[in-house]
Amino acid sequence: MTPGDGGSRFSEAATIRAAQRGDHKAFDRLVETHYRAVYNTAYRMLGTPSAAADATQAVFLRVFEALHSFRGDAGFGTWLYRICMNVCLDELRRRKHQPLSLTEEDEDGEALDERDVPDESEQPARTVEQRELQRLVHEGIGRLPEDFRAIIVLYDLRGLSYQEIAEVLDIPLGTVKSRLNRARAALRAEMTAHLELFDV
Amino acid sequence: MMNCEQCRDILSGLIEGELPPIVEAEARAHLGRCPECARELAELRALVAVLHELLEVEPPPELRARLRDIPDQAAPSGGWQRARFIVTSVAAAAAALLIVWTGLTHYQGRPNLDLTTAPPIAPSIAPPAEDPASAKPPAVGGGQAPEAPSRPAHAVVTPAPPADEAAPARPTPMRRAERPAGVAQSRGEAMEVAPAPDVEPPPASRVEAEDLPLPAGRTTPSPELTTMNAPRVRRSPVALAPAADGVVDGARPGSLPVPEPLYLDARGSELATATDTGEGSPFVISVMPPRLRVVDEIVAATITLETEKPVERAQLSVSGSPQLELVDVKPDGKLFDGPLRAGQQTVLSLHMQARAPGAHSLTMRLRSTDPVVDTRLAVGMGEFVEAVPPAERPVQFSFTDTPIREAAGELSRQSGLRIQVAPECAGRAVTVSAPDPVPAGLAVRSVAAAAGCAVAEQDEVLVIEPAEE
């Protein structure tokens, strides 16, 4: 598993070794390969681009500081996802029980929904309904409990296997499957009011 | 027969097609009978489809620049020594080297030294620097000399690990309430422990801490951390080694204060700092590791001495681990012999040359007159690695109908090789792979051959050009 591209043609082993030896260019290559995946994971976990950017920076800071301890027992991607999820879950716990809302206001009282949401309007062949549906699903994910959110993000959005998720979240394989079932059911319940938009 | 609750528990597995056939058959039978469950399955399928189509979002442009700055944010002095600059003697076998003897009789080997009558002794190697910056060592071999410390205050002193612990111990983070002003918290989780073989074995004779007296009111080992400027005497579980010149001998049995072990922590600062925590005035030794990581090249390191009160005479001698040659140090290892001024830094430079890759250590022996301190420290000097020529660096690749320019770019990125593609070859594509690492030079030739081209070397640049007929 590689967060960056789902399976780079080129082995990362040499790059990781170089980065471990202090080669900052090698570290930057690791960042370049993976930061979009980390950012997208954090975006779906935390809800807003600014929080995702901060989390991505925190993730790679931790990676930089702990890279020397990476021994390759787990794949680099698994290790990176584990750090990413830890950062995101830490942030969610820090927020305590504040519900995720894309219309939350920032410190200046400015609504975030227009300022802080990426513009996906340039995506080709996306109808207004499709974009609306994606926005609603994104918000629905944000209302899920964090353990449900994590499993939906890792399995349905990032495409990790059950085994990889078990390693990332440090939970048994069976728990991954049962939690995914419950998480999807919870998300469906969150979307009940908008089911007419789904192509059922 | 399956009921609704049982069916809902396995809908996800049904969508993923991973149910055992018999369970799936039962589920489908139930779904055929139960419109509610069938509708829930349909809605879940639709939801999963939307999830799978959820768009990737593009990170904000400024994020990439923020990420590029991470090495600087994390380590102003460069990342590798933060991670690799190490305390060699955390391992039990070498722990004794880190112990600072405090309150010991100074210059035991020279009992006639009388502080009141001894004449001032000029420094023999390096004078105390009025301006630490002026005493920076020169950059060697392209390396950048580390910054001189403004005021070392990064010492973190931790309880020693038990002597019988084979595993390397790590410093315990200092609790906030216990941390005095000016003492940075250790981020010990990233501390590396160097292999013990590079460290000199402790002297044969030992004094067990348990044999030593404790002050009144302190009868149990203290779990707290000790800090600089905090004189105390404490029972330590680690076996103590006497100084090489026999300071710990039978001259004053029963009166020897228990020393504090010191761990140097280079993280979070540009320095590794050790601080005397015993009786007398605080004494600071800071060590800056060399930045270069090459074998057989001379690299510079800096040692800074600082004391709160003037020291009439101090001696510092150094020695390297077996494969670490100290280039400009006298055979007796003496690097400094002279007075130390209160509150001023004495910056000493030395140059060293690693004869083999790997972690090396520098052992320092400091003796002084006042405040009384008799210290021996071992400091890891980071990892020395051999410089591998780009053409010999390992690369891995798998090209399938890949434009040769792109393939050459990837090999260059992995190895640092400079590669050019002649216009005659530029339009070709290659299919060739190396699942296991191969030398970059060989890889370039393989790629060129796959395109029907050859490789010529011109001024350290590999040129992929048409093969000669």
Interface residues (C-beta under 8 A of the other chain):
Chain A: R9 F10 S11 A13 A14 T15 Q20 R21 G22 H24 F27 D28 R29 V31 E32 Y35 R36 Y39 N40 Y43 R44 P49 A52 A53 T56 Q57 F60 L61 F64 E65 A66 L67 H68 S69 P118 E120 Q123 L133 Q134 V137 H138 I152 D156 L157 K177 S178 L180 N181 R184 A185 L187 R188 M191 L195 F198 D199 V200
Chain B: R8 D9 I10 L11 S12 G13 R39 E40 A42 E43 L44 R45 A46 L47 V48 A49 V50 L51 H52 E53 L54 L55 E56 V57 E58 P59 P60 E62 L63 R64 R66 L67 R68 I70 P71 Q73 A74 G78 G79 W80 Q81 R82 A83 R84 R187 E189 A190 E192 R293 E383 V385 R393 P394 V395 Q396 F397 S398 F399 E410 R413 Q414 P437
